[in-house]
């Protein structure tokens, strides 16, 4: 699904240039569940941004289903993000004045579907994460774990092939964190969605069949569990 070859990424200019990714080569197969781990500043989130087509490398090649994204237009990358990739972030990024239902429906509204169709699909996604009974509540009336499940519903409402999560349990207590990872595992088992999770939590990383360690902007060591998630 994703292939990175010789990828470099640097931020800043002149004397302030800081290399963040250095010669990263990595392949992620369809259907895998991967954890990207490493200390702060190791390049984890920058790597996730490249996988999610939110940024471009300074050098090297990024392939999505064999398509070289280096030569693609901004519009093409936006279409791929909207239709193929779901994102979950540490801080939820829910709109406070909208209900859970309307927050989840937003990706479909951007596709020009009717409000009725958007809400029907959003309700199905909320049911999938166990929050149909909270559909008409705003984020400030929910716990952190519930808000993150709304964020997961929003990420999966369009049935993406790739789900990217950046420290998705960082603001949650241990029980809520466990439920989010349980939800990811169930989604992968039921739909075959490829999942990549950036995490600093060893317990969360241990739940992922494949673990990739970043150190000083490089892939230090891919650590695969005895049984790998089969390709879809």
N, C-alpha and C positions, 0 to 999 in steps of 0.2 A: 504493500500500500504506500509506504513512505520510504524513500531512499535518500539519504544525505551522503554526499561524497566530498571530502576535503573542504568542509565549510569553515569559513572564518567570519567573525563579526567583531567589529571594533566600534566603540562609542567615543565621542569627543573629537577634537581637531588639534593639530599641531602637537605641542608638548603635552597637551592634556589628553591625548589619545590613550584609551585603555582597551587592550584586547580582552574580549569577553569569551569568545569561542575560538579555539585554535585547532584547525585541521580535524574537525569532527566528521567521522564517517559512521553511519548508523543506518540500519534497516529495521523497520517495524512492519510486521506482517499483519494482514487482515485477520481480525479475531483475537489478537493478543490483548492481554492486560499487563501493562508495564508500569513500574514505578521508576521515576527519575529522582535520585537522591544525591546528596552532597551538601557541603557546608554553605553558609551564606556567601554569595559572590562567586560560586563555582560555575555559574552559567546555566543553571537549571531553568529559570524562567525565560531567559533569552532563547534557549533551545526550544522551549514550548511555544514561544511566539513564532519561531520559524516553522515549526510543525503545523501551527494554526494559520499560517499565511498572513500573520499580522505584521511581519517584517521580512526583509530580504537579506540574504547574506552579502557580505562584501566580496567574498570569493567562494568558489565551490558551487556545487549543484544540488538542488532540491527537486526530487521527483515525487509527484503525487499520481499514483496509478500509471506510472510511466511517462507522465506529462512533465516536461521540464518547465518549472515555474519561473525560471529566470527571464524568459522571453515573453511571459504572458502579460496582458494588459491589467491595469488596476481593476477594470470592470470584471474581467474573467476571474481574478482572484477573489473579488467580492462575491461573485456568484457561487464559487466553490465553497467559500466560508458559509454562506447563507444556506446552501442546500446539502452540504456534505459534512459539516463540522459543527459540533455543539461545544460550548464553553461553560465551565463552572469555575467560579473564582472564590477566593477566601472571604471576600467581603459581600458576597451575595449579589450586589448590584441590582437590586429590585427597586422599582420606582415607588416611592412611599405613598403616593396618592392613588395608586391603582390597587385593585384587589388582586389576590393571587391569580384568579382566573384571567384577568386582563394582562397581568405581567407575563403569564405563560403564552397568551395569544399573540404577543407582540411580533415574534418572528414571522407569523403567517400574515399579519397585517402588512408587513413590508413586502410580501409577495403579491399583494393586491387581491387576496381572497375576501369573500364577503364576511362581515362581522359575525354572522350566524355560524358560518363554517369554521371560522377561527375559534370561536368559543366552544363549539362542539369538540374540536380536536384538542383544545386546551383542557377541557374537562376530562377527556380520556387520559391525557398525560398526568393530570393531578390524581386521577384514580390509580394510575400505574405506580405512583410514589406514595399512595396511601393518604392523600390529603383532599379527597373530594369534599369532605365535610367542612373544609376551611376555604373553599373556593372563593367565597365572597368576603373574606377577611383581608384587611390590609396588613402589610408586613409588620407594623408596630404592634399588632395584636397577636403575633406569633412568637414562639420561642426561636432561638438560633437554629436549632435542628430543623424545625419546620420551615423556616425561611430558606435554609439550604436545600431542602427537598423541593421547594417551589422553584429554586434556581435550577435544580436538576431537571424538573419537569419542563421548564422553559428550554433547556439545552436539548432535550430529547423529543420535543413536540414535533419537530420536522423529520424525525426518524433518520438522524445523521448516521453516517458510516463510521465516523471518528468522534470520540468524546474526549476532550482535553480538560483536565482539572488542575488548577494551580493552588496548592495548599487548601483543598476543599474542606479540611477538618480543622484548620488552624484556629478558628474562632469558636470551636465547639467543645463541650465536655466529652469525656471518654465514651459515654454511652451513646450520645448523639453521633459521635465520630464513627462508632462501630456500625450504627444503622446506615450511615451514608455509604460506607464501604460494602456492607451487605447488599445495599441497593445497587451499587455498581456491579457487584458480582452477579446479581440476579439479572440485570439488564444484559450483561455480556452473555450469560447462559441462554437467555430467552431470545435475544435478537441477533447475537453475533457481533454487536458493535465493538469496534476496537477502542480500548480505553488506555489513555496515558495520564498518569497522576504524578505531579510534582509534589513531593512531601519531604519534610525533615523528620517525620515520626517513624522510627524503626518498626513499630507495631503495625502501622498502616502499610509500610513497604513490604513487610513480611507476608501480608495478605495477597500480594500480587505475584503471579507465577514467574514474571520476569522482572529483574531489578537492574537498573543501569546507574552506575556511580559516576558522577561528574566530579572532577578535581582540577582546579585551576584552568577551567575552560576546555578541558579535554574529557573524553570518555575514558575513565580510568579502568573500569572493569565491568563488563556485563555479567551479572550473576543470575543464572537461570536455575529455577527450581527443577527438581527431578522430572516433574510433569509439566509440560508447556501447554498453553491454550492452543488448540489446533486452529489452523488458518480457516477462514470462512471462504 
